[in-house]
Amino acid sequence: MSQITNIGFIGTGRIGTYHAKKIEHNIPEASVVLLWISIIQKRKHLHKNSLIA
C-alpha cells in the first residue's frame, strides 16, 4: 500500500516550478497541494524589470 505525500512549495520561480513538476511526475504518491509566491518576491522581480516604480 502506498502513502499519499502532500507537498507545498514556497517560491515557484523557474527552478521551483521545475522541481514541483519533476516531483509530481516522478513520485506517483506525491500530490503538489500548495504553490505560493510571496508578494514581496513578485514585487522585487517586477521592479527589477522596470514594470513598477
MOQUIPE-V356539 format. One record per pair of residues at least 12 apart in sequence whose C-alpha atoms are under 10 Angstrom apart, sorted by the first residue. I is the first residue (numbers start at 1). GAP is how many residues later the second one is. Records with the same first field share a line. If there is no record, write none. Layout:
I->GAP  GAP
//
This chain:
2->26  27
3->25  26  27
4->23  24  25  26  27
5->22  23  24  25  26  27  28
6->23  24  25  26  27  28
7->13  16  17  23  24  25  26  27  28
8->12  23  24  25  26  27  28
9->23  24  25  26  27  28
10->24  25  26  27  28
11->24  25  26  27  30  31
12->23  24  25  26
13->23  24  28  29  32
16->19
17->18
20->12  14  15
//
